[in-house]
């Protein structure tokens, strides 16, 4: 298993239940593939540097996960097609 850091921005126009469902769904993608969510942080609502799909703010989240490359590829694919996700970034952490 490799350690990854994932940051994603969710639309701020979602209600609380849709926001919660989106974040749980994303964590479930990792855990269903025998990966592990080490840390999940909600960083709050922040103003975007520039509008994305007419959105001017979004909810930022940070996840640290242990997963294999296939799981991360599937996670990336799902983030790309999820309409509630504005942007995402996946970084492979260096082993210490």
C-alpha positions in Angstrom: 0.0 0.0 0.0 1.2 3.5 -0.9 0.4 6.7 1.0 -1.5 9.4 -0.9 -2.7 12.9 0.0 -5.9 13.9 -1.8 -7.4 17.4 -1.7 -10.8 18.1 -3.4 -13.2 21.0 -3.6 -17.0 20.4 -3.4 -19.6 22.9 -4.6 -20.7 25.3 -1.9 -24.2 25.4 -3.3 -25.0 21.8 -2.0 -27.1 21.3 1.1 -25.7 19.6 4.1 -27.1 16.2 3.4 -25.8 16.2 -0.2 -22.4 17.4 1.0 -22.3 14.6 3.6 -23.3 12.0 1.1 -20.7 13.1 -1.3 -17.9 12.9 1.2 -19.0 9.5 2.5 -19.3 8.2 -1.0 -15.7 9.2 -1.7 -14.4 7.6 1.4 -16.3 4.5 0.6 -14.5 4.2 -2.8 -11.2 3.8 -0.9 -12.5 1.5 1.8 -14.4 -0.8 -0.6 -11.1 -1.4 -2.4 -9.3 -2.5 0.8 -7.7 0.9 1.1 -7.6 2.8 4.4 -8.5 6.4 5.1 -5.9 7.5 7.6 -7.1 11.0 8.0 -10.0 13.0 6.8 -10.1 16.8 7.4 -12.8 19.3 6.5 -11.0 22.6 5.9 -14.2 24.6 5.6 -15.7 26.9 3.0 -13.3 29.1 1.2 -13.5 31.6 -1.7 -12.0 30.4 -4.9 -9.3 32.3 -6.6 -11.4 32.3 -9.8 -14.9 31.1 -10.7 -15.2 27.4 -11.6 -18.4 26.5 -13.4 -20.0 29.8 -12.1 -19.1 28.8 -8.5 -17.2 31.4 -6.4 -16.6 29.3 -3.3 -16.3 25.7 -2.3 -15.8 23.3 0.6 -12.2 22.1 0.9 -11.4 18.6 2.1 -8.1 16.8 2.7 -7.7 13.0 2.9 -4.6 10.9 3.7 -5.1 7.4 2.4 -3.2 4.1 2.1 -4.2 2.4 -1.1 -2.9 0.7 -4.2 -2.5 2.4 -7.6 -5.7 0.7 -9.0 -7.8 2.1 -6.2 -6.4 5.6 -6.8 -7.0 5.3 -10.5 -10.7 4.4 -9.9 -11.0 7.2 -7.3 -9.6 9.7 -9.8 -12.0 8.5 -12.5 -15.0 8.9 -10.1 -13.9 12.4 -9.0 -13.7 13.4 -12.7 -17.3 12.4 -13.4 -18.8 13.6 -10.1 -20.7 16.8 -10.8 -20.4 18.0 -7.2 -16.6 18.1 -7.3 -15.1 21.3 -8.7 -11.4 20.3 -8.5 -9.2 17.6 -7.1 -5.5 16.9 -6.6 -3.9 13.5 -5.8 -0.3 13.4 -4.5 1.8 10.4 -3.8 3.7 10.9 -0.6 7.3 10.0 -0.3 8.2 7.1 1.9 10.2 8.2 5.0 
